[in-house]
Every structure is written in C-alpha cells, then in structure tokens.
Amino acid sequence: MNYSLATDSPFNTALLSPEGRAVYRIDTYLSSSTTTVKKVGGGQSEMEIGRVVWQSGRPGTAVVHGHEIYVNKSSFFSS
C-alpha cells in the first residue's frame, strides 16, 4: 500500500491511505528525544506499535512489538 504524509514533517505527521484516511500517526518529542509510531484504528483510537529513543552520538533504541533494536540516526533515512 502507498501512504502519503499529512504534513511536510516526517517526524510529526500522519500516514494517509490512498483514500485519505489516517492509518499511522508519528509524533516526535524533542524534550525526550523520542519518536512514537501509533496505528490509528476505527473511531480514531490509537495504539502504539513502535518507539525510537534518539541518543546523541550513539545509536538510538527502537522498540517494535516489544523487541529492542539499535538505530543509527545519521543513516536512518539513507539507502
């Protein structure tokens, strides 16, 4: 499925289905250096499915379905 961003910021946005319905919500909190990803359900209820804790100079920690992985911020969006 192809999703589009609801706003220009990939750090604070919703991912929209081709029909324009919010499917996922992404929120980044600079005060805690944390990005959360939530699945939007029927009735606009949200359930957290992932979290990234960014750490300056070190790999960040991502928690996806209860499993921790380490993420290097500088190469996060590179191929």
ZADO-707524 format. One record per atom (N, C-alpha, C, O): x, y, z; residue in one letter. Coordinates in Angstrom, 3 decimals, always signed. Example, Ala and Ser with C-alpha at 12.3 -4.5 7.8 and 13.67 -1.06 7.14 Angstrom:
// ZADO-707524
@u=+13.190	v=-5.690	w=+7.800	residu=a
@u=+12.300	v=-4.500	w=+7.800	residu=a
@u=+13.200	v=-3.300	w=+7.800	residu=a
@u=+14.236	v=-3.319	w=+8.465	residu=a
@u=+12.850	v=-2.250	w=+7.080	residu=s
@u=+13.670	v=-1.060	w=+7.140	residu=s
@u=+12.900	v=+0.030	w=+7.870	residu=s
@u=+13.409	v=+1.138	w=+8.039	residu=s
//
This chain:
// ZADO-707524
@u=+0.845	v=-1.173	w=+0.000	residu=m
@u=+0.000	v=+0.000	w=+0.000	residu=m
@u=+0.891	v=+1.237	w=+0.000	residu=m
@u=+1.936	v=+1.247	w=+0.651	residu=m
@u=+0.498	v=+2.256	w=-0.707	residu=n
@u=+1.232	v=+3.515	w=-0.752	residu=n
@u=+0.613	v=+4.494	w=+0.231	residu=n
@u=-0.592	v=+4.743	w=+0.196	residu=n
@u=+1.450	v=+5.053	w=+1.115	residu=y
@u=+0.993	v=+6.034	w=+2.084	residu=y
@u=+1.564	v=+7.394	w=+1.719	residu=y
@u=+2.609	v=+7.481	w=+1.074	residu=y
@u=+0.889	v=+8.438	w=+2.125	residu=s
@u=+1.412	v=+9.795	w=+1.939	residu=s
@u=+1.438	v=+10.487	w=+3.294	residu=s
@u=+0.699	v=+10.119	w=+4.207	residu=s
@u=+2.310	v=+11.508	w=+3.413	residu=l
@u=+2.423	v=+12.274	w=+4.648	residu=l
@u=+1.322	v=+13.324	w=+4.706	residu=l
@u=+1.013	v=+13.965	w=+3.702	residu=l
@u=+0.737	v=+13.498	w=+5.878	residu=a
@u=-0.293	v=+14.524	w=+6.047	residu=a
@u=+0.322	v=+15.911	w=+6.142	residu=a
@u=-0.328	v=+16.901	w=+5.806	residu=a
@u=+1.582	v=+15.995	w=+6.603	residu=t
@u=+2.301	v=+17.272	w=+6.698	residu=t
@u=+3.672	v=+17.090	w=+6.068	residu=t
@u=+4.048	v=+15.978	w=+5.698	residu=t
@u=+4.415	v=+18.177	w=+5.945	residu=d
@u=+5.749	v=+18.117	w=+5.349	residu=d
@u=+6.795	v=+17.519	w=+6.282	residu=d
@u=+7.891	v=+17.191	w=+5.829	residu=d
@u=+6.497	v=+17.370	w=+7.552	residu=s
@u=+7.469	v=+16.856	w=+8.514	residu=s
@u=+7.293	v=+15.353	w=+8.702	residu=s
@u=+6.221	v=+14.911	w=+9.114	residu=s
@u=+8.323	v=+14.559	w=+8.409	residu=p
@u=+8.194	v=+13.117	w=+8.646	residu=p
@u=+8.263	v=+12.761	w=+10.129	residu=p
@u=+8.029	v=+11.611	w=+10.499	residu=p
@u=+8.587	v=+13.747	w=+10.990	residu=f
@u=+8.714	v=+13.485	w=+12.417	residu=f
@u=+7.430	v=+13.743	w=+13.196	residu=f
@u=+7.265	v=+13.219	w=+14.298	residu=f
@u=+6.524	v=+14.537	w=+12.648	residu=n
@u=+5.236	v=+14.830	w=+13.287	residu=n
@u=+4.181	v=+14.875	w=+12.194	residu=n
@u=+3.951	v=+15.917	w=+11.580	residu=n
@u=+3.545	v=+13.737	w=+11.957	residu=t
@u=+2.599	v=+13.666	w=+10.846	residu=t
@u=+1.704	v=+12.451	w=+11.012	residu=t
@u=+1.834	v=+11.687	w=+11.969	residu=t
@u=+0.813	v=+12.292	w=+10.084	residu=a
@u=+0.033	v=+11.064	w=+9.948	residu=a
@u=+0.364	v=+10.485	w=+8.586	residu=a
@u=+0.616	v=+11.220	w=+7.631	residu=a
@u=+0.362	v=+9.168	w=+8.503	residu=l
@u=+0.498	v=+8.499	w=+7.208	residu=l
@u=-0.907	v=+8.205	w=+6.720	residu=l
@u=-1.693	v=+7.551	w=+7.406	residu=l
@u=-1.216	v=+8.697	w=+5.525	residu=l
@u=-2.568	v=+8.590	w=+4.980	residu=l
@u=-2.652	v=+7.507	w=+3.924	residu=l
@u=-1.735	v=+7.333	w=+3.121	residu=l
@u=-3.763	v=+6.778	w=+3.932	residu=s
@u=-4.034	v=+5.783	w=+2.894	residu=s
@u=-4.357	v=+6.514	w=+1.606	residu=s
@u=-4.582	v=+7.725	w=+1.627	residu=s
@u=-4.385	v=+5.803	w=+0.477	residu=p
@u=-4.764	v=+6.461	w=-0.790	residu=p
@u=-6.140	v=+7.124	w=-0.730	residu=p
@u=-6.419	v=+8.044	w=-1.499	residu=p
@u=-6.993	v=+6.663	w=+0.172	residu=e
@u=-8.333	v=+7.254	w=+0.322	residu=e
@u=-8.315	v=+8.490	w=+1.218	residu=e
@u=-9.341	v=+9.151	w=+1.381	residu=e
@u=-7.129	v=+8.815	w=+1.815	residu=g
@u=-7.016	v=+9.989	w=+2.670	residu=g
@u=-7.271	v=+9.734	w=+4.143	residu=g
@u=-7.356	v=+10.679	w=+4.926	residu=g
@u=-7.397	v=+8.460	w=+4.537	residu=r
@u=-7.668	v=+8.104	w=+5.935	residu=r
@u=-6.351	v=+7.933	w=+6.682	residu=r
@u=-5.433	v=+7.285	w=+6.180	residu=r
@u=-6.248	v=+8.515	w=+7.890	residu=a
@u=-5.050	v=+8.352	w=+8.710	residu=a
@u=-4.937	v=+6.891	w=+9.146	residu=a
@u=-5.864	v=+6.341	w=+9.741	residu=a
@u=-3.800	v=+6.269	w=+8.846	residu=v
@u=-3.561	v=+4.866	w=+9.188	residu=v
@u=-2.541	v=+4.760	w=+10.321	residu=v
@u=-2.673	v=+3.916	w=+11.207	residu=v
@u=-1.525	v=+5.623	w=+10.284	residu=y
@u=-0.495	v=+5.669	w=+11.328	residu=y
@u=-0.256	v=+7.122	w=+11.706	residu=y
@u=-0.401	v=+8.024	w=+10.880	residu=y
@u=+0.115	v=+7.338	w=+12.974	residu=r
@u=+0.476	v=+8.676	w=+13.445	residu=r
@u=+1.900	v=+8.619	w=+13.978	residu=r
@u=+2.257	v=+7.709	w=+14.726	residu=r
@u=+2.717	v=+9.609	w=+13.584	residu=i
@u=+4.110	v=+9.695	w=+14.012	residu=i
@u=+4.267	v=+10.996	w=+14.794	residu=i
@u=+3.962	v=+12.075	w=+14.285	residu=i
@u=+4.745	v=+10.888	w=+16.033	residu=d
@u=+4.958	v=+12.053	w=+16.886	residu=d
@u=+6.366	v=+12.011	w=+17.448	residu=d
@u=+6.801	v=+10.984	w=+17.969	residu=d
@u=+7.082	v=+13.127	w=+17.344	residu=t
@u=+8.426	v=+13.241	w=+17.892	residu=t
@u=+8.410	v=+14.296	w=+18.985	residu=t
@u=+7.932	v=+15.413	w=+18.791	residu=t
@u=+8.945	v=+13.915	w=+20.137	residu=y
@u=+9.008	v=+14.805	w=+21.301	residu=y
@u=+10.474	v=+15.155	w=+21.535	residu=y
@u=+11.256	v=+14.321	w=+21.993	residu=y
@u=+10.839	v=+16.403	w=+21.216	residu=l
@u=+12.233	v=+16.817	w=+21.331	residu=l
@u=+12.704	v=+16.804	w=+22.776	residu=l
@u=+13.878	v=+16.537	w=+23.035	residu=l
@u=+11.816	v=+17.088	w=+23.724	residu=s
@u=+12.212	v=+17.133	w=+25.133	residu=s
@u=+12.706	v=+15.782	w=+25.633	residu=s
@u=+13.553	v=+15.723	w=+26.524	residu=s
@u=+12.185	v=+14.698	w=+25.068	residu=s
@u=+12.611	v=+13.358	w=+25.494	residu=s
@u=+13.358	v=+12.621	w=+24.385	residu=s
@u=+13.725	v=+11.458	w=+24.557	residu=s
@u=+13.589	v=+13.291	w=+23.235	residu=s
@u=+14.275	v=+12.680	w=+22.079	residu=s
@u=+13.631	v=+11.352	w=+21.695	residu=s
@u=+14.322	v=+10.371	w=+21.422	residu=s
@u=+12.306	v=+11.334	w=+21.679	residu=t
@u=+11.557	v=+10.108	w=+21.401	residu=t
@u=+10.579	v=+10.318	w=+20.256	residu=t
@u=+9.885	v=+11.333	w=+20.193	residu=t
@u=+10.533	v=+9.345	w=+19.351	residu=t
@u=+9.541	v=+9.315	w=+18.286	residu=t
@u=+8.647	v=+8.109	w=+18.519	residu=t
@u=+9.147	v=+7.002	w=+18.715	residu=t
@u=+7.335	v=+8.303	w=+18.502	residu=t
@u=+6.402	v=+7.188	w=+18.640	residu=t
@u=+5.643	v=+7.000	w=+17.337	residu=t
@u=+5.356	v=+7.962	w=+16.625	residu=t
@u=+5.324	v=+5.750	w=+17.036	residu=v
@u=+4.509	v=+5.405	w=+15.879	residu=v
@u=+3.281	v=+4.688	w=+16.411	residu=v
@u=+3.386	v=+3.689	w=+17.123	residu=v
@u=+2.114	v=+5.213	w=+16.055	residu=k
@u=+0.852	v=+4.634	w=+16.526	residu=k
@u=-0.004	v=+4.244	w=+15.337	residu=k
@u=-0.042	v=+4.945	w=+14.325	residu=k
@u=-0.692	v=+3.118	w=+15.469	residu=k
@u=-1.654	v=+2.685	w=+14.448	residu=k
@u=-2.998	v=+3.291	w=+14.821	residu=k
@u=-3.447	v=+3.190	w=+15.963	residu=k
@u=-3.631	v=+3.922	w=+13.838	residu=v
@u=-4.929	v=+4.544	w=+14.053	residu=v
@u=-5.999	v=+3.525	w=+13.690	residu=v
@u=-6.023	v=+3.007	w=+12.573	residu=v
@u=-6.873	v=+3.244	w=+14.631	residu=g
@u=-7.925	v=+2.257	w=+14.401	residu=g
@u=-9.257	v=+2.916	w=+14.101	residu=g
@u=-9.352	v=+4.131	w=+13.926	residu=g
@u=-10.279	v=+2.079	w=+14.046	residu=g
@u=-11.624	v=+2.586	w=+13.831	residu=g
@u=-12.010	v=+3.533	w=+14.958	residu=g
@u=-11.639	v=+3.311	w=+16.111	residu=g
@u=-12.735	v=+4.563	w=+14.640	residu=g
@u=-13.110	v=+5.552	w=+15.631	residu=g
@u=-11.940	v=+6.425	w=+16.049	residu=g
@u=-12.017	v=+7.136	w=+17.051	residu=g
@u=-10.845	v=+6.372	w=+15.276	residu=q
@u=-9.645	v=+7.164	w=+15.507	residu=q
@u=-8.918	v=+6.811	w=+16.805	residu=q
@u=-8.138	v=+7.624	w=+17.302	residu=q
@u=-9.152	v=+5.615	w=+17.371	residu=s
@u=-8.375	v=+5.172	w=+18.524	residu=s
@u=-6.957	v=+4.876	w=+18.045	residu=s
@u=-6.757	v=+4.494	w=+16.892	residu=s
@u=-5.963	v=+5.051	w=+18.934	residu=e
@u=-4.569	v=+4.855	w=+18.559	residu=e
@u=-3.905	v=+3.837	w=+19.479	residu=e
@u=-4.161	v=+3.813	w=+20.683	residu=e
@u=-3.040	v=+2.989	w=+18.891	residu=m
@u=-2.283	v=+2.020	w=+19.666	residu=m
@u=-0.815	v=+2.136	w=+19.266	residu=m
@u=-0.478	v=+2.051	w=+18.085	residu=m
@u=+0.059	v=+2.332	w=+20.259	residu=e
@u=+1.487	v=+2.453	w=+19.965	residu=e
@u=+2.016	v=+1.122	w=+19.451	residu=e
@u=+1.817	v=+0.076	w=+20.070	residu=e
@u=+2.703	v=+1.180	w=+18.292	residu=i
@u=+3.306	v=-0.034	w=+17.731	residu=i
@u=+4.820	v=+0.046	w=+17.690	residu=i
@u=+5.492	v=-0.954	w=+17.441	residu=i
@u=+5.365	v=+1.247	w=+17.937	residu=g
@u=+6.814	v=+1.379	w=+17.922	residu=g
@u=+7.256	v=+2.685	w=+18.541	residu=g
@u=+6.497	v=+3.651	w=+18.626	residu=g
@u=+8.532	v=+2.690	w=+18.980	residu=r
@u=+9.096	v=+3.875	w=+19.614	residu=r
@u=+10.585	v=+3.917	w=+19.324	residu=r
@u=+11.256	v=+2.887	w=+19.380	residu=r
@u=+11.111	v=+5.097	w=+19.014	residu=v
@u=+12.549	v=+5.293	w=+18.805	residu=v
@u=+13.016	v=+6.321	w=+19.821	residu=v
@u=+12.439	v=+7.403	w=+19.929	residu=v
@u=+14.062	v=+5.980	w=+20.568	residu=v
@u=+14.688	v=+6.914	w=+21.503	residu=v
@u=+16.021	v=+7.315	w=+20.889	residu=v
@u=+16.943	v=+6.503	w=+20.803	residu=v
@u=+16.121	v=+8.587	w=+20.457	residu=w
@u=+17.322	v=+9.089	w=+19.811	residu=w
@u=+18.337	v=+9.461	w=+20.876	residu=w
@u=+17.996	v=+10.090	w=+21.877	residu=w
@u=+19.596	v=+9.066	w=+20.657	residu=q
@u=+20.664	v=+9.367	w=+21.607	residu=q
@u=+21.816	v=+10.002	w=+20.852	residu=q
@u=+22.391	v=+9.386	w=+19.954	residu=q
@u=+22.153	v=+11.221	w=+21.209	residu=s
@u=+23.209	v=+11.964	w=+20.516	residu=s
@u=+24.541	v=+11.240	w=+20.593	residu=s
@u=+25.025	v=+10.913	w=+21.677	residu=s
@u=+25.132	v=+10.993	w=+19.418	residu=g
@u=+26.450	v=+10.365	w=+19.359	residu=g
@u=+26.453	v=+8.865	w=+19.535	residu=g
@u=+27.503	v=+8.234	w=+19.418	residu=g
@u=+25.311	v=+8.284	w=+19.811	residu=r
@u=+25.210	v=+6.828	w=+19.978	residu=r
@u=+23.998	v=+6.342	w=+19.189	residu=r
@u=+23.107	v=+7.131	w=+18.875	residu=r
@u=+23.958	v=+5.060	w=+18.871	residu=p
@u=+22.754	v=+4.552	w=+18.194	residu=p
@u=+21.526	v=+4.732	w=+19.077	residu=p
@u=+21.600	v=+4.572	w=+20.296	residu=p
@u=+20.403	v=+5.063	w=+18.460	residu=g
@u=+19.154	v=+5.146	w=+19.203	residu=g
@u=+18.596	v=+3.755	w=+19.437	residu=g
@u=+19.059	v=+2.776	w=+18.852	residu=g
@u=+17.603	v=+3.684	w=+20.293	residu=t
@u=+16.951	v=+2.416	w=+20.592	residu=t
@u=+15.549	v=+2.443	w=+19.999	residu=t
@u=+14.781	v=+3.371	w=+20.255	residu=t
@u=+15.217	v=+1.443	w=+19.220	residu=a
@u=+13.864	v=+1.312	w=+18.686	residu=a
@u=+13.210	v=+0.120	w=+19.359	residu=a
@u=+13.822	v=-0.937	w=+19.513	residu=a
@u=+11.972	v=+0.299	w=+19.755	residu=v
@u=+11.196	v=-0.790	w=+20.334	residu=v
@u=+10.029	v=-1.040	w=+19.392	residu=v
@u=+9.168	v=-0.180	w=+19.210	residu=v
@u=+10.010	v=-2.228	w=+18.795	residu=v
@u=+8.958	v=-2.585	w=+17.847	residu=v
@u=+8.347	v=-3.899	w=+18.309	residu=v
@u=+9.020	v=-4.929	w=+18.359	residu=v
@u=+7.070	v=-3.848	w=+18.644	residu=h
@u=+6.357	v=-5.020	w=+19.143	residu=h
@u=+7.122	v=-5.683	w=+20.288	residu=h
@u=+7.199	v=-6.909	w=+20.369	residu=h
@u=+7.694	v=-4.845	w=+21.185	residu=g
@u=+8.377	v=-5.355	w=+22.359	residu=g
@u=+9.823	v=-5.772	w=+22.147	residu=g
@u=+10.479	v=-6.194	w=+23.100	residu=g
@u=+10.340	v=-5.667	w=+20.926	residu=h
@u=+11.718	v=-6.064	w=+20.642	residu=h
@u=+12.576	v=-4.815	w=+20.454	residu=h
@u=+12.207	v=-3.923	w=+19.690	residu=h
@u=+13.734	v=-4.741	w=+21.152	residu=e
@u=+14.639	v=-3.610	w=+21.022	residu=e
@u=+15.627	v=-3.833	w=+19.890	residu=e
@u=+16.215	v=-4.906	w=+19.757	residu=e
@u=+15.801	v=-2.781	w=+19.065	residu=i
@u=+16.844	v=-2.777	w=+18.046	residu=i
@u=+17.551	v=-1.426	w=+18.149	residu=i
@u=+16.994	v=-0.478	w=+18.703	residu=i
@u=+18.763	v=-1.332	w=+17.625	residu=y
@u=+19.526	v=-0.094	w=+17.705	residu=y
@u=+19.550	v=+0.571	w=+16.343	residu=y
@u=+19.739	v=-0.090	w=+15.321	residu=y
@u=+19.356	v=+1.906	w=+16.332	residu=v
@u=+19.229	v=+2.670	w=+15.103	residu=v
@u=+20.281	v=+3.776	w=+15.096	residu=v
@u=+20.413	v=+4.515	w=+16.071	residu=v
@u=+21.021	v=+3.889	w=+14.009	residu=n
@u=+21.980	v=+4.967	w=+13.830	residu=n
@u=+21.257	v=+6.105	w=+13.126	residu=n
@u=+20.871	v=+5.967	w=+11.965	residu=n
@u=+21.068	v=+7.233	w=+13.816	residu=k
@u=+20.284	v=+8.345	w=+13.282	residu=k
@u=+20.843	v=+8.880	w=+11.970	residu=k
@u=+20.070	v=+9.239	w=+11.082	residu=k
@u=+22.155	v=+8.944	w=+11.825	residu=s
@u=+22.744	v=+9.522	w=+10.616	residu=s
@u=+22.467	v=+8.682	w=+9.378	residu=s
@u=+22.490	v=+9.212	w=+8.267	residu=s
@u=+22.210	v=+7.399	w=+9.535	residu=s
@u=+21.929	v=+6.561	w=+8.367	residu=s
@u=+20.499	v=+6.043	w=+8.350	residu=s
@u=+20.172	v=+5.146	w=+7.574	residu=s
@u=+19.640	v=+6.607	w=+9.207	residu=f
@u=+18.268	v=+6.130	w=+9.330	residu=f
@u=+17.494	v=+6.253	w=+8.025	residu=f
@u=+16.742	v=+5.347	w=+7.666	residu=f
@u=+17.669	v=+7.376	w=+7.301	residu=f
@u=+16.908	v=+7.598	w=+6.080	residu=f
@u=+17.740	v=+7.361	w=+4.820	residu=f
@u=+17.281	v=+7.668	w=+3.720	residu=f
@u=+18.944	v=+6.824	w=+4.957	residu=s
@u=+19.751	v=+6.555	w=+3.767	residu=s
@u=+19.494	v=+5.141	w=+3.269	residu=s
@u=+18.948	v=+4.304	w=+3.989	residu=s
@u=+19.891	v=+4.888	w=+2.042	residu=s
@u=+19.668	v=+3.557	w=+1.479	residu=s
@u=+20.921	v=+2.729	w=+1.524	residu=s
@u=+20.916	v=+1.577	w=+1.090	residu=s
//
